[in-house]
Amino acid sequence: MRSSKRVDILIVDDLPEKHLVYRASLEELDQNIVSVTSGEDALQKLLERDFAVVLLDVNMPGMSGHETAKLIRQRRRSRHTPIIFVTAFADEAQAAEGYALGAVDYILSPVVPEILRAKVKVFVELEQMRVELADSHASLEQRVEERTAELAQSAGRLEQEVSERKRAEERLTILVRELSHRVKNMLAVLQSIATRTLIPSRSAEEASEILVGRLHALGRAHELLIEASWSGAALKNIVDAELAGFTERVHLQGPEVRLSASAVQTFALIVHELLTNAAKYGALSNSKGEVGVHWSVASEGARSYLEFQWKERGGPPVTSNGVSKGFGFSLISAMGQSLTSAPNIDLRPEGLSCSIKVPLETITPAMDSQFHSQAALAKALQGDPGAAAQ
């Protein structure tokens, strides 16, 4: 046999002893044999399942074999089920009627087991091939559905990957543009600082010391920005970083204020210049002086302002000549202007005071688009370098 899968064979005969003969003859085929004794029972079985072949007795009381065959052929499910008529009296007219009703063969009774088995075996193998083909078709359809689903998922993942790649490329393009802009502005700031520091009236040693200090201040500001992924830094952290060596003599007070990336480096340079002057000529040049650094946020109408104050006391008496000689006034003024507000420097005898008032909206991270403030700082620093003593 072609397959180990068993199929069903239907035997329809009103005599029970004939069923024993059929079963004995077909036992070698090892298939499922279903026996009924009337045409009505045969039609009921055909409603319940499919059969590889029907062995149908022609001469039965009640519904004859020909009547049963006619009803079998009228039903869509059994329209093509093979029917083999079994009869003890066959003539040409009866055979013609049977073939007209869809019979595939005639067998004379009493049956010869070998002949019956050989003819039934043909239809059993055909049914097994049909079942195998149906199973194969169903399996193929299932694999096609699974593969289609896999392809749909792959297409979805590919579409998502393409979208993510496009977004990544867009972010990379923006990052490269911003990095290029940032580098250009930073180079401009460095060039301006160097130009204002390396002036003819200074010795190479003095200019080198001042330049290194300013670059270190700028570097400390950038360290804070790198830690925050260039999203800005707190004003207190900026002041702490610049005044690290004078913490016992400097008093800080102010609320939490986060500055944009460009404002961070501007305030770092301003605090550095104020500290350098205080250490050389002001309150931190002796052992008694102190510095107070205070800032606050105030509102005027619809706008909020940051007010930053640097006050020195206890140092040597302040004179205009001393400040003009040793204090980078024009540099601080230029950096203050990059924040849209020039600093106010008060040269009182008891100590220098510097105050800066800046619109808060111009120095917050949200307003630091494309590093315009950094560019403003570089432009402001490109003034007259000879006007700055430090």
ZAFIMAR-315499 format. One record per residue: residue in one letter; x, y, z of N, C-alpha, C, CB in turn. Coordinates in steps of 0.1 Angstrom, whole numbers, plus 5000, padded with zeros to 4 digits. Atoms other than C-alpha are relative to their C-alpha. Glycine has a CB too. Layout:
N
AXYZXYZXYZXYZ ...
//
This chain:
390
M500849885000500050005000500950135000499150005012 R499249875001501150364994500250075013499350094990 S499949924988500450495028499549925012499150134999 S500550074988499950375063498750065006501150005011 K501349934995496950605068498849914995499950144995 R501250085003493750395069498950094994499649925012 V501249945005490750485048498849925002500250034984 D501250074997487150385050499449934987498950105006 I500750075011485250125028498649975005500849874996 L501450024996481450105029499449884993499250134997 I500750125005479649775024498550015003500649865006 V501449994999475949785017499349884994499450134992 D500650125005474149455016499049965011501049884998 D501050044990470949325033500249875007498650004994 L499750134994472448985041501250005008500149894988 P498950004991474648965071501249914997499649985014 E498950105003476548655059500950054989499349874996 K499149945010477748845029501050105005499150074989 H499149914994479349095051501249935005499350085012 L498950084995481448825066501049964989499549875007 V499250035012482648725031500850134996499149954989 Y499349885004483549085023501150045009499050124999 R498949974990485449145055501249904999499449995014 A499050095001487348825051500950024987499549854999 S499349975012488248915015500950125000499050014988 L499349875000489349265023500950025012499050125000 E499349994988491049195056501550034997499949885009 E498649995004494449185039500450154997500449924988 L499849865003494049555029500250095012498950064991 D499849944987494049655066499450154999501550015003 Q500649885000491549935061498750005009499650044986 N501250004992488450055080498849964992499850155006 I501250055007485349855069498850035008500149854997 V501249964994481949995077498949934993499750164999 S501050085006478949765071498650055004500149865005 V501449964998475249865067499149904992499750154997 T500950105007472149655056498950074992499449915010 S501149935008470049925038500650124993498850035009 G499649885007470250205014499950135009499250024988 E500249894991468950445041501250025009498749995008 D498949994991471750355064501350044993500349865007 A498849965008474350395036500050154998499949924987 L500049865002473150745029500350085013498650054995 Q499749944987473350835066501550005003499349935012 K498650014998476950705068500850104990500549864997 L499449915009477850905037499950155004499549984986 L500149874995476651215054501150035011498650035006 E499149984989479051155083501550004996499749885010 R498650015003482251075065500249974985500749895008 D499750035014484051015032500549864999501150104994 F499650145002484650665018500849994987498849914999 A499250035012487250534994499249934989501349925004 V500850075010484750304977498849955007500849884993 V501350064995481150174982499749874993498950114999 L500450135006480349804976498550005003500749885007 L501449984999476649824969499249894993499650144994 D500850125005474249524965498950064992499449915011 V501149955009471849584936498649965005500249954986 N501450064997468949364948499950005015499849864994 M500349994985467949484983498550035001500850115007 P501449964998464449504997499850155004499449915011 G500149854997463049855001500750084990500550035014 M499349925009465450094986501149914993500750125007 S499050095007467349904958501350074999499449974986 G498749945002470949954950500150114990500949894995 H500049895010470250164919499450135006499249954987 E500649884994467950394939501050075010498749965007 T499049954990470650424966501150084992500649895008 A498949945008473250504939499650144995500549914989 K500549875005471050774924500050115011498649984995 L500049914989470650944958501450045004499249955012 I498649974997474350914965500650114990500949874999 R499449915010475151094933499350145000499849954986 Q500749874998472651374941500650095011498549985002 R499349934989474651474971501450054996500049925013 R498749945004477551714966501249935006500150145003 R498850064994479851544991500349874995499749995015 S499850145005479351194977499949994985499149905007 R500350005015478951294940501149924993500050144995 H498950075007482351144931500549885007501150104997 T499650124993482550854955499949884991499249985013 P500050125009483450534936498949905005501349934999 I501050104996480550274936500249884992498550064998 I499950135006481049904928498749925003501349925004 F501250084998477749714923500449865001499050024988 V499950154998477549354935498649944997500549975014 T501350065004474849144919500249854995499350084989 A499950145005474048774912499449994986499249915010 F500650005013472148864881500350124992498449975000 A499649885008473749104856499749984986501450035003 D500250005014472649174821500450134994498549964996 E499549875006473549444796499150125004500049984985 A500949894996470449654805500350055014498549964998 Q499749974986471149634842501350075002499949885009 A498749944999474849714837500050144994501049924992 A500149865005473950014815499450095009499349994986 E500749924990471650144841500950045011498749945005 G499149984989474250104868501150104996500749875004 Y499049915004476950274848499550154998500749954987 A500649875001474550554840499850075013498649994993 L500249954987474050604877501450035007499249915009 G498749964995477850654881500849885006499850105011 A499250124995479050294889501350004993499249874998 V498650015006482750244883500349854996501050055010 D499850145004482449854881498949925005501449955007 Y500950104996480349544885500749885005499049974989 I499550134995481149234905498949905002500950025014 L501150104999479148914902500249925013500149904988 S500150084988478048724933499749864997499050065010 P499049984989479348504948501350064995500249865007 V498849935004482448714948501249915001500250135009 V498750065000485948594941500950095009500649974986 P499349914991488048724970501150084993500649935012 E498849945006491148794949499550124990500849904992 I500549895009489048994923499550125008499049944991 L500549894992487249184949501150085007499049945011 R498949934993490449264968500850094990500949905007 A499249935010492249374936499350134996500349924988 K500749895004489449604925499850115011498649964995 V500149904989488949764959501350075003499449935013 K498749954997492649804964500350134991501149904998 V499849885009492750044934499450125005499549974986 F500749884995490250284949500550045014498549975001 V499449974987491850254984501350084997500349875007 E498849935003495150364969499850144994500949924990 L500349875005493550644950499550095011498849994989 E500449924989491850764982501250045009498949935008 Q498949974992495050745001500950114993500949885002 M499349895007496750954974499350135001500249964985 R500749874999493951204975500150065014498549974998 V499849954986494251225013501450065002499849895010 E498749954999497951265011500250144993501049904994 L499949885008497551534984499350115008499449984986 A500749904992494951715006500850055012498749955004 D499249974989497251695036501250094996500549875007 S498949935005500151815015499650144997500649934988 H500549875004498052105002499850085012498749994991 A500349934987496952195037501350055007499249925009 S498749974994500552175049500750124993500949885001 L499449905008501752385020499350145003499849974985 E500749884997499052645027500450065013498549984999 Q499549964987500052655063501450065000499949895010 R498749945001503652705054500050134993500949904993 V500149875008502752975029499550115010499049984988 E500649904991500653155056501150045010498849945008 E498949974990503553115081501150094994500649875006 R499049935007506053235055499650154997500449934988 T500649875002503753525046500150095012498649994994 A500049924988503453625082501550045004499449915012 E498649974998507253595086500550124991500949884998 L499649895010507753815055499450135004499649964986 A500649884995505254065069500750065012498549975003 Q499349964988507054075102501450064996500249895010 S498749965004510454105084499850144993500649904990 A500349875007508954385062499850115010498949994990 G500249904990507754555093501250045007499049955010 R498849974993511054525110500950084991500749875005 L499249925009512854645079499550144998500049934986 E500549865001510554945076500450085012498549994998 Q499749934988511155025112501550035001499749915013 E498549975000514954985108500350114990500749874995 V499749895009514855205077499650145006499249984987 S500449884994512855465096501050055011498649995006 E499049974990515255445125501350054994500349885009 R498749955006518255475102499850144994500449904988 K500249875005516755775085500050105012498650014993 R499949914989516155935119501450025006499049955011 A498649994995519655845130500950094990500649865001 E499249925009521055995098499650155001499749964985 E500449864998518956315103500750055013498550015001 R499449954988520256335139501550024998499849905012 L498649995002523756275127500350134992500649884992 T499849885008523456545101499950135008498950014988 I500149894991522156785127501250025009498749995008 L498950004991524856685151501350054993500349865005 V498849965008527556735124500050154998500249934987 R500249855002526157085116500350075013498650034995 E499949924988525957185152501549995005499149945011 L498650014996529457045159500950094992500549854999 S499249915008530857225130499850155004499649994985 H500349874996529157545141500750035014498550025001 R499449984987530357495177501550014999499649885009 V498550005002533957425166500450144995500549894991 K499749875006533957735145499950125010499150034988 N500249894990532557955173501149995011498749995006 M499050024990534957795198501450054995500149865004 L498749955006537957865175500050165000500249954986 A500149855000536658225172500250065014498750054994 V499849964986536458255210501549995004499149925010 L498650024997539958115214500950104993500549854996 Q499249905008541358345187499850145007499550004986 S500349874994539658645204500750015014498550025002 I499350004988541058545238501550024999499649885008 A498649995003544458495224500450144996500549904990 T499749875005544358825206500050115011499050044989 R500049904989543359015237501049985011498649995007 T499050034990545958835258501450034996499949855004 L498749995005548958845236500250144994500449904989 I499949865005549359225234501550055002499150095008 P498649964999552659415229500550045013500250114990 S499549954987552759565264500349895010498950105005 R499850114991552959225280501349924996498849915001 S498850095003556059005283499449874996500949995012 A500450135004555858665268499649915011501149934991 E500350084988555958505302498650035006501150015011 E501349954994553058715316498949964991500150155002 A501150045009550958665285499749865000500450054985 S500250144999551558295286499249955012501349934999 E500650034988550458275322498550045000500650075012 I501449965001547258475316499249924990500050154996 L500650085010546458285284499649865005500849994987 V500250144995546857945301498850005010501349955007 G501149984990544558065330498750014993500250115009 R501349985007541858175306499649874993500150114990 L500350125007542057855286499649895010501249954992 H500450104990541857645318498650035004500950015012 A501349974997538757835327499049964990499850165002 L500850055010537257765294499949855000500550054986 G500050155000538257395297499149955012501449955002 R500950054989536557365331498550024997500350085013 A501449985004533357505317499649894990499850144993 H500350115009533557245289499949875007501050004989 E500150134992534056965314498649995006501049995011 L501450004994530757065331499049974989499750135006 L500950025011529057075297500049854995500350094988 I499950145005530356735286499349905010501549964999 E500750094990529156575319498550014998500350055014 A501549985002525656715310499649984986499550135005 S500350025014525856605273499750134993498849914998 W500149875006526156975264498650065001500449994985 S501349944998522757055278500050125009499149895005 G499949884991523957335301500649955013498650065002 A499550034987525157355337499450105010501550005000 A500549914990524157505370501050115003499749935013 L499149894997525557855378500849975012499150135002 K499250034988526657735412501249914997499249935011 N498950095003528757455397501150084992499549894991 I499149925008530357715373500950085010499350094990 V499249924990531357945402500949915009499050085009 D499250094991532557655424501249954992499149875004 A498950055008534757525396501150104999499649954986 E499049895001536457865392500650045013499450124993 L499549954987536857945429500449885009498950085007 A499750124992537957595440501150035010500449894991 G498949984991541157725456499850115011501250044992 F500349894991539458005476498749985007500050134993 T501350024995536457835491499750055014499749855000 E500149954986537157945527499850155000501249965008 R500149855000537258315517499050064990501450064997 V501049965010534458325491498749945005500349954986 H501450044995530758315502499150004988499650105011 L500950015011528258195477498649995005500349874991 Q501450014996524558245478499150034987499650105011 G500949985012521858205451499149884997500850044988 P500950125003518957985438500649924989498650064996 E499750095011519257705414499750064986499349865001 V500249945013519757855379500949924990500450155000 R499350075010520657645349500250084988499349874997 L499649925011522557815321500149924987501250085003 S499850065013522757735284501549974998499450084989 A498650035002525957595270500950124997500149904988 S499249885003527157925256500150095012499450074988 A499949914988526258115288500949945010498650015006 V499150074991528257855308501450054998499949854999 Q498649965003531557945291500250155002500449964986 T499949864998530758315292500250035015498850074994 F499949974986530158315330501349945006498849945007 A498850064995533158085335501250104998500349874993 L498949905003535458345318499850135009499950044985 I500249884992533858635337500549985014498550055000 V499650034986534258465371501649995001499349885005 H498550015000537858375361500750135000500449924988 E499349875000538758735353499850075013499450084988 L500249934987537158865385500949935011498549985004 L499150074990539058595405501450044998499849854999 T498649975003542358665388500350145005500349994985 N499849864995542059045395500050005016498950094995 A500050004985541058965432501249945006498749935004 A498850074995543958735436501350084999500249864993 K498849925002546558975422499950145006500250024985 Y500149874996545159315432499050035010499850094988 G501249974992541959285452500049925013498849964992 A500350054986540459115483500849875002498649985002 L499350124998542258785477501550014999499549894991 S498649985001545658935474500750015013500450124992 N499450014986546158945512499349895008499850145007 S500550114992545158715540498750035007501049965011 K501249964993542158915553498850024991500350125008 G501149965009540058995522499049884998500550054987 E501050105003536858815513499250044988499049985012 V500849985012534558785483498649945002500749954987 G501450054999530758755483499549994985499150095008 V500650025013529158605452498649975002500849894992 H501550024998525358645451499350014987499550105011 W500849985012522858595424498549975004500449914989 S501450024997519058605423499250024987499550115010 V500949995012516158595398498950095004499449864996 A501149904997513758895397499250024987500650135005 S500949985011510858975375499750154999498749935002 E500449875003510159305358499050004989501250094996 G501150025010506859305340499949854996500350094988 A500250145005506658995318501349934999499350014986 R498650065002510458935318500649975013500950084992 S499250034988512658765344501550024997499749855004 Y498649965001516258865350500849925010500250155001 L499050054991519258705365500950125004500949884994 E499149894995521158955387501249935008499250095010 F498750064994524758845395500950115005500749924988 Q499149894993526959035420501249935005499250075011 W498750044994530559005429500550125009501149974988 K499649904991531659205460501249965008498850045009 E498850024993535059235475500150095012501350014991 R499849914988535959365510501349945007498850005009 G498950044992539059355532501350004993499749875006 G498850015008541559385504500750145001499849964986 P499449875001543959675496499150104994501349984991 P500949895006542360005488500050004985500550145005 V500250015014541060015453500250144994498649954996 T499849875007542260285429499749974985501450065001 S500350015014541260345393501249964992499450134994 N498850045007544860325382500449865001501250095005 G499750144998545359995398499249904992499949965015 V500950095007542359845382500350014985498550045002 S499749995014543159985348501349934996500250154997 K498750075003546659835350499849855001501150045009 G500050154997545759485363498749934997500549985013 F501350075001542159415356499550004985499050075009 G500550015013540759285323498650064998500049854995 F501349935000537959535323499349984986500150145003 S500650005014537359545285499649854997500950054990 L500450145002537259165284498749965007501249905004 I501250034992534659135311498850084993500150045015 S501149925006532659415294499649944987500550144997 A500450075013532859235260499249885003501249974992 M500850134997531658905276498650045005500849925010 G501349964995528859085294499150044989500250115010 Q500849955011527759245262499549884992500850094991 S500550125008527458895246498849945007501149895000 L501250044993524758835273498950104999500349975014 T500949895002522959145261500050115011498649954998 S500049904989523859345292501450035004499149965012 A498649964996527159535299500149995016500450134995 P499950014985528459465335500250145006501249925004 N499849884993528459745360501149985011498650055007 I498850024991531859775378500150135008501349974992 D500049894991531959995409501449995007498850005010 L498650004994535560085420499950085014501050074991 R500049944987534860165457501349975008498749955008 P498850024993537760205481500049875008500350125009 E500050124991536659925504500049874992498750005008 G499950125009536559675474499250024988499549895008 L500749995013535559625439498749935000501049934989 S501450065002531959545430499749994986499050085008 C500450025014530759405398498649935000501049914992 S501450065001527059335389499649994985499050105007 I500450035014525559185358498549975001500849884994 K501450035001521859185349499749954986499250135004 V500250065014520758955321498649945000501149884998 P501350065002517358855308500149855001499450044986 L499950154998516858495319499749924988499049965011 E500450075012515358395286501249984991498850064993 T498950005010518658465268501149905004500650144998 I498950094995520758225290499549875004500750075011 T500550134997518557925295500249904989498550015003 P499750105010519157595277499150014988500149875006 A501050005010515957625257500350114989498650025005 M499849895009517157945241501449994993499950145007 D498650015005520657815231500049944986500949925010 S500150065013519657735196501250034991498750054993 Q498949995009522457665172501250085005499650074987 F498849944993524957825197500250144995501249924996 H500049865004524058185187500850085011498650054997 S499449934990525158305221501549995000499549975014 Q498650025001528558145217500650094988500449854997 A499549915011528958325183500050155005499149984988 A500149874996527858645200501250035009498750035008 L498849984992530658595226501250024992500149885010 A498849995009533258545199500050144993500049894990 K500049875007532058855181500350125009498650024993 A499749894990532059065213501450015004499149985012 L498650014996535558955221500950054989500449865004 Q499249955011536759075187500250154999499549944987 G499849855000536959435198501550045001499350065013 D498749955000540059635205500849935011500050155003 P499350084990542559395222500950095008500849894993 G499149924992544759675234499450065011500650104991 A500749944989542059805257500049925012498650034996 A500050094989542359505279501449985006499449864997 A498750034994545259475304500249865003500150095013 Q499950144998544459115311499149924991499749975015 
//
